[in-house]
Amino acid sequence: MPATFRFALRDLPPEAESLRQEVRQFLEEQFSGAAPVKRAKSWGGFDREFSRRVGARGWIGMTWPKKYGGHERSFLERYVVLEEMLAAGAPVSAHWVADRQSGPLLLRFGTEAQREKILPGIVRGDLAFAIGMSEPDSGSDLASIRTRATRVDGGYLVNGTKVWTSNAHLSDYLIALFRTQVVPDKKHEGLTQFLVDLRNTNGIAIRPIVDLAGKHHFNEVNFTDAFVPDDARVGNEGDGWKQVTAELGYERSGPERYLSSIALIRELVREVGARPDPRGTEVVGRMVASLATLRQMSTSVAGMLQAGENTYLEAAAVKDVGTTFEQSIPELTHALLDLEPTIDSGSDLQQVLGYVTQTAPSFSLRGGTREILRGIIARGLGLR
Ligand SMILES: Cc1cc2nc3c(=O)[nH]c(=O)nc-3n(C[C@H](O)[C@H](O)[C@H](O)COP(=O)(O)OP(=O)(O)OC[C@H]3O[C@@H](n4cnc5c(N)ncnc54)[C@H](O)[C@@H]3O)c2cc1C
């Protein structure tokens, strides 16, 4: 029998809604004067001091056990915090990769020593993480990676190159997928994950890659005989594929997959609201309806994570539908207002439009491309 999507309508619990007010007030105090174009950068913004203040409020590692510094709150409370941060355009980058996926990965597959050493620092907002999956010839076909971790006394010597590594130049650790064994005709085997200390490992060179908007946020990371000790291995040798697919479930379903253009929606509503007309009303109405639907889908996945269920299929659907929505916002804005996007000049709306127009193509690439997600969905539903 073919599988089906499991999206359940769910109301947020009362404690999540009271938390929302606290987060709004905090963001108002921290961030009220920020320019709209700065808010548009949101999860591109890297600000360790801000992350430490978020940590001090207890909003990093919210669902993790108290013995590692966590707060044992629900995934739906965590959802509300993230939703408010993204809606306000807060600079969450210094903590949220660790909060979203690296910490949960270590909780699930790491050793007790790794958890005790790393998780409290993440919770405080002190440790920033990068994701080392993609390589120059392996993006969508992630299982074809070639960076080798070769066994030596006490650990592994790593040689190869990771690419598009967001914030590697600013981060403390990289969770990296390396090949520890070549198994002919079985590329998903022989892969292993490692917790790489970016600050204290010789043989690692991090080089900037400048993006379409002229900004340096991602990198190429070269490993030349970089020694990674045994105790940096995450999980068993050869279990990397199973672990990395679990990690992608965390990466693909959150509100970041439909809120990347929210700053533009805000500016558009401000503009259209000042001179309401039927066309503007229809466009904004459609956007709000899509947002509400996506939010239901995404909170449903948060509920499944809470229940410990596998969300790989539903997360892929949220990301595909969500990124299609957020990519459409600059086009709809342009069509409605016939407005010239600008960089560093012009109105707030023009500048936000300029920024979102330049970054929107990446929305459906980062975290897995549209075609790959649709392949996962088709397989998950038993259609191929
Ligand atoms: C802003 C941004 C940040 C990123 N940050 C990180 C990061 O921190 N860490 C990290 O590891 N990676 C990161 N990435 C890399 C990202 O995961 C890859 O770009 C993505 O997986 C696609 O891989 P690729 O670029 O090699 O493209 P390719 O895999 O070469 O794909 C090229 C095109 O071919 C299509 N295609 C490929 N295979 C198939 C298929 N089987 N069927 C149909 N179509 C197919 C793709 O959909 C795409 O349209 C980031 C990317 C971006 C844009």
The ligand as a Tripos MOL2 file, in Angstrom:
@<TRIPOS>MOLECULE
LIG
   53    58     1     0     0
SMALL
NO_CHARGES

@<TRIPOS>ATOM
      1 C1         23.0560   29.5350    0.1710 C.3       1 LIG1
      2 C2         23.5870   28.1290    0.2090 C.ar      1 LIG1
      3 C3         24.1480   27.6480    1.3790 C.ar      1 LIG1
      4 C4         24.6310   26.3510    1.4220 C.ar      1 LIG1
      5 N1         25.2260   25.9210    2.5830 N.ar      1 LIG1
      6 C5         25.7300   24.6760    2.6380 C.ar      1 LIG1
      7 C6         26.3940   24.2220    3.8320 C.ar      1 LIG1
      8 O1         26.4980   24.9550    4.8170 O.2       1 LIG1
      9 N2         26.9170   22.9870    3.8360 N.ar      1 LIG1
     10 C7         26.8280   22.1420    2.7710 C.ar      1 LIG1
     11 O2         27.2960   21.0140    2.8650 O.2       1 LIG1
     12 N3         26.2320   22.5360    1.6120 N.ar      1 LIG1
     13 C8         25.6880   23.7920    1.5320 C.ar      1 LIG1
     14 N4         25.0830   24.2130    0.3700 N.ar      1 LIG1
     15 C9         25.1240   23.3420   -0.8040 C.3       1 LIG1
     16 C10        23.7850   22.7550   -1.2160 C.3       1 LIG1
     17 O3         23.3880   21.7480   -0.3330 O.3       1 LIG1
     18 C11        23.9850   22.2550   -2.6500 C.3       1 LIG1
     19 O4         24.1680   23.3930   -3.4680 O.3       1 LIG1
     20 C12        22.7960   21.4690   -3.1500 C.3       1 LIG1
     21 O5         22.6770   20.2490   -2.4580 O.3       1 LIG1
     22 C13        22.9150   21.1860   -4.6740 C.3       1 LIG1
     23 O6         24.1310   20.6260   -4.9890 O.3       1 LIG1
     24 P1         25.0240   21.2210   -6.1880 P.3       1 LIG1
     25 O7         25.1870   22.6980   -5.9330 O.co2     1 LIG1
     26 O8         26.2530   20.4010   -6.2780 O.co2     1 LIG1
     27 O9         24.1510   21.0750   -7.4860 O.3       1 LIG1
     28 P2         23.9620   19.7580   -8.3610 P.3       1 LIG1
     29 O10        23.7530   18.5830   -7.4760 O.co2     1 LIG1
     30 O11        25.0790   19.6880   -9.3590 O.co2     1 LIG1
     31 O12        22.6010   20.0660   -9.1070 O.3       1 LIG1
     32 C14        22.5190   20.9240  -10.2490 C.3       1 LIG1
     33 C15        21.0900   20.8630  -10.7700 C.3       1 LIG1
     34 O13        20.8060   19.5230  -11.2300 O.3       1 LIG1
     35 C16        19.6490   19.0270  -10.5720 C.3       1 LIG1
     36 N5         19.8020   17.5940  -10.2800 N.ar      1 LIG1
     37 C17        20.8750   16.9960   -9.7000 C.ar      1 LIG1
     38 N6         20.6610   15.6740   -9.5590 N.ar      1 LIG1
     39 C18        19.4000   15.4320  -10.0560 C.ar      1 LIG1
     40 C19        18.5910   14.2560  -10.1650 C.ar      1 LIG1
     41 N7         19.0250   13.0720   -9.7410 N.pl3     1 LIG1
     42 N8         17.3690   14.3930  -10.7200 N.ar      1 LIG1
     43 C20        16.9040   15.5920  -11.1440 C.ar      1 LIG1
     44 N9         17.6400   16.7470  -11.0550 N.ar      1 LIG1
     45 C21        18.8650   16.6650  -10.5210 C.ar      1 LIG1
     46 C22        19.5630   19.7900   -9.2620 C.3       1 LIG1
     47 O14        18.2500   19.7920   -8.7460 O.3       1 LIG1
     48 C23        20.0360   21.1710   -9.6890 C.3       1 LIG1
     49 O15        18.9910   21.8950  -10.2750 O.3       1 LIG1
     50 C24        24.5680   25.5140    0.2810 C.ar      1 LIG1
     51 C25        24.0100   25.9980   -0.8940 C.ar      1 LIG1
     52 C26        23.5240   27.2890   -0.9470 C.ar      1 LIG1
     53 C27        22.9340   27.7890   -2.2260 C.3       1 LIG1
@<TRIPOS>BOND
     1     1     2 1
     2     2     3 ar
     3     2    52 ar
     4     3     4 ar
     5     4     5 ar
     6     4    50 ar
     7     5     6 ar
     8     6     7 ar
     9     6    13 1
    10     7     8 2
    11     7     9 ar
    12     9    10 ar
    13    10    11 2
    14    10    12 ar
    15    12    13 ar
    16    13    14 ar
    17    14    15 1
    18    14    50 ar
    19    15    16 1
    20    16    17 1
    21    16    18 1
    22    18    19 1
    23    18    20 1
    24    20    21 1
    25    20    22 1
    26    22    23 1
    27    23    24 1
    28    24    25 2
    29    24    26 1
    30    24    27 1
    31    27    28 1
    32    28    29 2
    33    28    30 1
    34    28    31 1
    35    31    32 1
    36    32    33 1
    37    33    34 1
    38    33    48 1
    39    34    35 1
    40    35    36 1
    41    35    46 1
    42    36    37 ar
    43    36    45 ar
    44    37    38 ar
    45    38    39 ar
    46    39    40 ar
    47    39    45 ar
    48    40    41 1
    49    40    42 ar
    50    42    43 ar
    51    43    44 ar
    52    44    45 ar
    53    46    47 1
    54    46    48 1
    55    48    49 1
    56    50    51 ar
    57    51    52 ar
    58    52    53 1
@<TRIPOS>SUBSTRUCTURE
     1 LIG1         1 GROUP 0 **** ****
